[in-house]
Amino acid sequence: MLQFSEPSGDVSAAGYQVYTPSFSPYERFMQEEGIPIYRGIGVYDVRALPLGRWERLGGRGTFLYLDGCESAKGMFVVEVP
């Protein structure tokens, strides 16, 4: 038979808990590339987005991480030299 025991130490017994979601592998990849990441519901003009130096591709670019497309599509803007 199982017996209930009250938590001890720094662990709270009940109440509001803060959950911080972990980054997906794609989000970690975007961060490691070192270019800006645009997050939002859409983009009016991609030419107005800030571009950063993208060493791997040899140009400048930015990632688009649009709401609702997180796990379905990977989008980026790249300026071809």
C-alpha positions in Angstrom: 0.0 0.0 0.0 1.3 3.5 -0.9 1.7 6.1 1.8 1.6 9.8 1.2 4.6 11.8 2.5 4.8 15.6 2.6 7.6 17.1 0.5 10.5 18.5 2.5 13.3 21.0 1.9 13.1 23.7 -0.8 10.2 21.9 -2.6 6.8 23.6 -2.2 3.9 21.4 -1.4 1.3 23.2 -3.6 0.6 26.5 -5.3 1.6 28.3 -8.4 4.4 26.7 -10.4 6.4 28.4 -13.2 6.9 26.3 -16.3 9.5 27.5 -18.8 9.2 25.5 -22.0 12.4 24.3 -23.6 13.5 25.3 -27.0 12.8 23.0 -29.9 15.8 21.6 -31.9 15.0 24.0 -34.7 14.9 27.0 -32.4 18.3 26.0 -31.0 19.6 25.7 -34.6 18.4 29.2 -35.4 20.0 30.7 -32.3 23.3 28.9 -33.1 23.4 30.4 -36.6 23.8 33.9 -35.0 21.4 35.8 -37.3 18.3 37.8 -36.3 15.1 35.8 -35.7 11.8 37.6 -36.6 8.8 36.3 -34.6 5.3 37.4 -35.2 2.1 36.6 -37.1 3.2 37.9 -40.4 5.5 40.2 -42.3 4.4 43.1 -44.4 7.7 43.6 -46.3 10.6 41.2 -45.9 12.9 43.8 -47.4 12.5 45.8 -44.2 13.7 43.0 -41.9 17.1 43.4 -40.2 19.7 41.2 -41.7 22.7 39.7 -39.9 26.0 38.2 -41.2 25.3 34.5 -41.9 28.7 32.9 -41.9 27.5 29.5 -43.1 25.9 30.8 -46.3 28.3 33.6 -46.9 25.7 36.4 -47.0 23.3 38.2 -44.8 20.0 36.8 -43.6 17.3 36.5 -41.0 15.0 33.7 -39.8 11.2 34.0 -40.0 9.5 32.1 -37.1 5.8 32.9 -37.6 3.1 32.0 -35.1 1.2 28.9 -36.2 4.0 27.6 -38.4 6.4 26.7 -35.7 6.6 22.9 -36.4 5.5 23.0 -40.0 7.8 25.3 -41.9 11.3 26.8 -41.7 11.6 30.1 -43.4 14.4 32.6 -43.9 15.3 35.6 -45.9 18.8 35.7 -47.4 20.6 38.5 -49.3 22.7 36.9 -52.0 26.0 38.7 -52.5 
